[in-house]
Amino acid sequence: MKHATQTPAPPTAAGRRERAPGPQSGGDRGAPVRRSGQWAAWAFLAPVVVYLLAFYVYPLYRNVDLSLRNYTVRSFVQGDAPFTGLANYGKAVRDATFGPALWHTVVFTVVSLAFQFTIGLALAVFFTRNFRLSATLRALFLVPWLLPLIVSSSTWSWMLNSESGVVNAVLAAVGIDPVNWLTSPDWSLWSVTIANIWIGIPFNLVVLYSGLQAIPSTSTRRRPWTGPVPGSGSGG
């Protein structure tokens, strides 16, 4: 006598609900992990936030506060400077030196950015070609950017010194009279601009060279298809 085989009945909806993961099951185990990851991210960001608040946000706030008050030596020490609003700004705009100072700032900024970008782009295009000593030359071009600003400014101040500077020594060797690079109203702006261009070229070189490296070369680009079009019947 054969025994009849019994197939298990499909689980009912009630049974499925009973086996559903509860609030303490593995479905919510990822929440503590996510929260711990968020706390770790904030822990890494905390030093940067503290640095920005201490050295950027607070000095900016203090500069704005100083510009809106009438500070003297006594009030600066005691901290009881009266609030004057925009009176200091109006006094600065009405000053006779405001116009020339604004014009010199515009010239300094525009000329510096134009030459920094142009020379940096030319050097970036030049270094995209792989040749011997390319990496060494790129490293040497980064020296002005890596030097502290006080070192760069001191070096240029010594080079452009009217009496003992290297630039005037070279001019004297070829029979040209010395130039007051840093004290003459006609030359001081251009002297500072040239020094600023020299300092800013490496930054533009690094940024533009990285951008050019991201552009695929002609050898890696997909060439257009010049053969028969598939399915056109030309192949028989």
QUINORPE-V981959 format. One line per field, one symbol per residue. ss: DSSP state (H for helix, E for strand, - for the rest). Layout:
ss->???
//
This chain:
ss->------------HHHHHHH------HHHHHHHHHHHHHHHHHHHHHHHHHHHHHHHHHHHHHHHHHH-EE--HHHHHH---EE---HHHHHHHH--HHHHHHHHHHHHHHHHHHHHHHHHHHHHHHH------HHHHHHHH-HHHH--HHHHHHHHHHH------HHHHHHHH--------------HHHHHHHHHHHHHHHHHHHHHHHHHH-----------------------
//
